[in-house]
């Protein structure tokens, strides 16, 4: 029997936590030390969410895809 606990991502409280942490990271990311950034990444991993760099990469890939679709490039 596993005693592993998983976050219930459907709750409003969890959504509020993720939103608040996201706002904190977006406001202070540039001022965070390397250790601070690593801790934030670990928090996201513990919550089962993508890290800041993963979100940035997904956003860039999506923008590139949309640009290709708009401009008809391949």
C-alpha positions as CSV (number, residue, x, y, z in Angstrom):
1,X,0.0,0.0,0.0
2,X,1.4,3.4,-1.0
3,X,1.3,6.3,1.4
4,X,2.1,8.8,-1.2
5,X,0.0,11.9,-1.1
6,X,-1.1,13.7,-4.3
7,X,-2.4,17.3,-4.5
8,X,-6.0,17.6,-5.5
9,X,-5.6,20.0,-8.4
10,X,-9.3,20.5,-8.8
11,X,-9.8,22.4,-5.6
12,X,-10.1,26.2,-5.6
13,X,-7.5,26.4,-2.8
14,X,-4.9,24.6,-5.0
15,X,-5.7,26.8,-7.9
16,X,-5.3,29.9,-5.7
17,X,-2.0,28.5,-4.4
18,X,-0.6,28.0,-7.9
19,X,-1.8,31.4,-9.0
20,X,-0.2,33.1,-6.0
21,X,3.1,31.3,-6.4
22,X,3.1,32.1,-10.1
23,X,2.6,35.8,-9.4
24,X,5.4,35.7,-6.8
25,X,7.8,34.1,-9.2
26,X,6.9,36.4,-12.1
27,X,7.4,39.5,-9.9
28,X,10.6,38.4,-8.2
29,X,12.3,35.9,-10.6
30,X,14.9,38.4,-11.8
31,X,15.9,39.3,-8.2
32,X,16.0,35.7,-7.0
33,X,19.3,34.0,-6.3
34,X,20.2,30.8,-8.0
35,X,19.2,28.9,-4.9
36,X,15.8,30.8,-4.8
37,X,15.1,29.8,-8.4
38,X,16.0,26.1,-7.6
39,X,13.7,26.2,-4.6
40,X,10.8,27.6,-6.7
41,X,11.5,24.8,-9.3
42,X,11.3,22.2,-6.6
43,X,8.0,23.7,-5.3
44,X,6.5,23.4,-8.8
45,X,7.8,19.9,-9.1
46,X,6.3,18.9,-5.7
47,X,3.0,20.4,-6.9
48,X,3.1,18.5,-10.1
49,X,3.3,21.7,-12.2
50,X,5.8,22.8,-14.8
51,X,8.8,24.9,-13.8
52,X,9.4,28.4,-14.9
53,X,11.8,27.3,-17.6
54,X,9.4,24.6,-18.8
55,X,6.6,27.2,-19.1
56,X,8.9,29.5,-21.0
57,X,9.8,26.7,-23.4
58,X,6.2,25.8,-24.0
59,X,5.2,29.4,-24.6
60,X,8.1,29.9,-27.1
61,X,7.1,26.7,-28.9
62,X,3.5,27.8,-29.0
63,X,4.4,31.2,-30.3
64,X,6.6,29.7,-33.0
65,X,3.8,27.3,-34.0
66,X,1.3,30.2,-34.3
67,X,3.8,32.3,-36.3
68,X,4.3,29.5,-38.7
69,X,0.5,29.0,-39.1
70,X,-0.1,32.7,-39.6
71,X,2.7,33.2,-42.1
72,X,2.2,29.9,-43.8
73,X,5.8,28.9,-43.2
74,X,6.8,25.3,-42.8
